[in-house]
Amino acid sequence: MQIAFSFTAKDLKDNPKLIEDLNRIALQMANDAGEIDSAHRKEPDMPEDTDEEKDEEKAPSRTIEEVRAILAKVGKIHGAAKAKEILNAFGASKVTDLKEEFYDAVIIKAEAVI
């Protein structure tokens, strides 16, 4: 059996636990199918998020300069319209209008285009 999922950068940004949840589902399916040995069947204990970790998750790991650089690269390769299209997908008409929370997602989307 094959199952395929398709996610946009926005989906991943809006739900940062999505990959973790999918990994748990895959582990459970494999357990149910008996495809992994008993040593790997136990789901690892996940530490609870602290307030500090939650704050770190909210802070962008990328800078506006990195966003500008990758969009400039997209513009050189595919034209300014494509770079604008990426910005527009995140509700911005120019880089300075882009919310910091979307920096990572914009970079991921731009890298996928390149």
C-alpha positions in Angstrom: 0.0 0.0 0.0 1.2 3.5 -0.8 -0.1 6.7 0.7 1.0 10.1 -0.6 0.6 13.5 1.1 1.1 16.9 -0.4 1.8 20.0 1.7 2.6 23.5 0.9 5.1 25.6 2.9 2.1 27.5 4.3 0.6 24.2 5.6 3.8 23.3 7.4 4.2 26.8 8.8 0.6 26.9 10.0 0.9 23.5 11.7 4.5 23.0 12.8 3.7 19.6 14.5 2.4 18.2 11.2 5.5 16.2 10.3 5.7 14.9 13.9 2.1 13.8 13.7 2.6 12.1 10.4 5.7 10.2 11.8 3.5 9.0 14.6 0.9 7.8 12.2 3.5 6.0 10.1 4.9 4.3 13.1 1.5 3.2 14.3 0.7 1.8 10.8 4.0 0.0 10.7 3.4 -1.4 14.1 -0.1 -2.6 13.1 1.3 -4.2 10.0 4.1 -5.9 12.0 6.8 -4.4 9.8 9.2 -3.3 12.5 10.7 -5.2 15.4 9.5 -4.8 18.9 12.4 -2.6 19.9 11.1 0.2 17.7 7.4 -0.2 18.5 7.3 2.0 21.5 6.8 5.6 20.7 9.5 7.7 22.2 8.6 9.9 25.1 8.3 13.5 24.0 9.2 16.2 26.4 6.5 18.8 27.1 7.1 22.1 25.5 8.3 24.8 27.9 7.4 28.4 27.5 10.9 29.2 26.3 10.6 26.5 23.6 7.3 27.9 22.5 8.8 31.4 22.2 11.7 30.0 20.1 9.1 28.4 17.8 7.4 31.7 17.2 10.6 33.5 16.4 11.7 33.3 12.8 14.9 31.4 12.2 15.6 33.4 9.0 16.2 37.1 8.5 14.7 39.6 6.1 18.0 39.8 4.3 17.8 36.0 3.6 14.3 36.4 2.2 15.5 39.3 0.0 18.4 37.3 -1.3 16.4 34.2 -2.2 13.7 36.2 -3.8 16.3 38.1 -5.8 17.6 34.7 -7.0 14.1 33.7 -8.0 13.7 37.0 -9.8 16.9 36.5 -11.8 16.1 33.0 -12.8 12.3 33.2 -13.3 11.5 36.9 -13.4 10.3 39.4 -11.0 6.7 38.3 -11.5 7.5 34.9 -10.0 9.1 36.5 -6.9 6.1 38.7 -6.5 3.8 35.7 -6.8 5.6 34.0 -3.9 5.3 37.2 -1.7 1.6 37.5 -2.7 1.0 33.9 -1.6 1.9 35.1 2.0 -0.1 38.3 1.9 2.7 40.7 1.0 3.3 42.9 -2.0 6.9 43.6 -1.0 9.4 42.0 1.3 9.0 44.7 4.0 5.3 43.9 4.1 6.0 40.2 4.8 5.3 39.1 8.4 8.3 37.6 10.1 6.4 34.5 10.9 6.4 33.7 7.1 10.2 34.1 6.5 10.9 30.4 6.7 8.0 29.4 4.6 8.8 32.0 1.9 12.4 30.7 1.7 11.2 27.1 1.5 8.8 28.0 -1.3 11.4 30.1 -3.2 14.0 27.3 -2.9 11.5 24.9 -4.4 11.1 27.2 -7.4 14.8 27.5 -8.0 
